[in-house]
Amino acid sequence: MLVTTPAIVISALKYGEADLIVKAYTYSDGLKTYMLKGVLKSKKGKFKASHFQLLTQLEIVANHRNQGRMEYLKDIKVLYSYTSLHTNIKKSSILIFIAEVLKNAIREEEANPQLFNYLESSLIWLDLHDKFANFHLLVLLNLTRYLGFYPDVTAKEHTYFNLLDGVFEMKSINKYCIEGRNVEILRQFLGTNFDALNELKLNQHGRSNFLDMMLLYYELHIEGFKKPNSLAILNEIFS
């Protein structure tokens, strides 16, 4: 079926001498994989390697067979040209991290328009703002809403947060119940938005510990989820 849809590039892997295998999260069909033949050597073709930088927002025309195999693109255009995401080292480090999280967390060829819209607007916000040290933490938390394991905030005044069940508890009932500073930070993030991020005062230690907690939360709720390889670089950048 021929479709025209917005898409966000999740990864681009060199294949052979001239080809690219691109994973993109599409508005119409969720995660798709595309083979782009000769794109790395062609100087006159409509597809350029620069079109497939991490988390680039495109409009693509593709013939989706939806049979779990690689698809082929017929046409593309850039929907939003970032001004800083690929040139600012801190922002580009966040991009690498988020792209890796998405690659590990999203595996289905199934449309999720709400998730797509959230990613689209979040990336544009990051591109346009200069204060963003806690951006990746809020994105990690908010993504769980669309992935199906957002924390239940019914009893968020309770002392413990149960990572296994995603609920606040009065007392510790298993080894995944946490307390202390990470729970305080979680409460601060719940219900906040990007424009209020600067009001959350976190030092490097607090930011790193909360990030580790969130990644454990992902591991407990997504089978086979692995910590991103870019985690160490991200922690170093924001140290």
Residue, then its C-alpha position, 0 to 999 in steps of 0.5 A: m500500500l502506498v502511503t505518505t506519512p510523517a516519520i522520525v529517523i530512529s537509526a541508520l546503519k551502513y550496509g555494504e559500501a553504499d547502502l543504508i538500512v534505516k529504522a523510522y517511526t512513522y505516524s501511519d504504521g509505527l516502526k518500519t525498516y527501509m533499505l536505501k540502495g546506493v545512497l552513500k555513493s549517489k551524488k544525484g539521487k533524491f536521497k542524501a545520507s544527511h536526510f537520515q541523521l538521528l531523529t530527523q523529522l521527514e515526510i516519506v512516501a513508501n510502499h508498505r507491504n506490512q509483512g515484517r520485511m524491509e520496505y523501500l522509500k519512493d520519496i522524502k522531504v524534511l518536515y522540520s529543519y533543526t537549527s541546533l540538535h545536530t550541532n550542539i554537542k549536549k543536544s546531540s548527545i541527548l538525541i543519541f540517547i533518546a534514539e537508542v531508548l526508542k530503538n530498544a523500547i519500540r518494536e511493533e509495526e503498529a501506529n501510535p499517533q499519540l506517541f508520534n505527536y509527543l516525540e515530534s513536539s518534544l524534539i522541536w522544543l529541545d531544538l528551540h531552547d537553551k536550558f534543557a539539562n533535565f529534558h531527557l529525564l522528563v522524556l523518559l518518564n513521559l514515554t512510559r505513558y505511551l508505552g503502557f507503564y506510566p506511574d499510577v499517581t493515585a497515592k503519590e504521597h506515600t513513601y515508597f515507589n514500587l518499580l515493579d508495579g508502577v505504584f506508590e506504596m506505604k511500605s516496602i513490599n519487594k526489592y524494587c520498592i525505592e524511597g528517598r531522593n529518587v521518589e522526591i524527584l519522581r514526584q517533581f517530574l509527575g505532571t510537569n512540562f518542559d517549560a517548568l524544567n528549570e524549576l527542578k534543581l538537580n545536581q549531577h549526582g541526583r540526575s544520574n541516580f534518577l536516570d539509572m532508576m528510570l532505566l531499571y523501570y524500563e528494564l522491568h516493564i519491557e522484555g529485553f530492554k537494554k541500557p543504552n550504550s550512550l549512557a556513559i557519554l550522556n552522564e559525562i556530558f551533564s556532569 
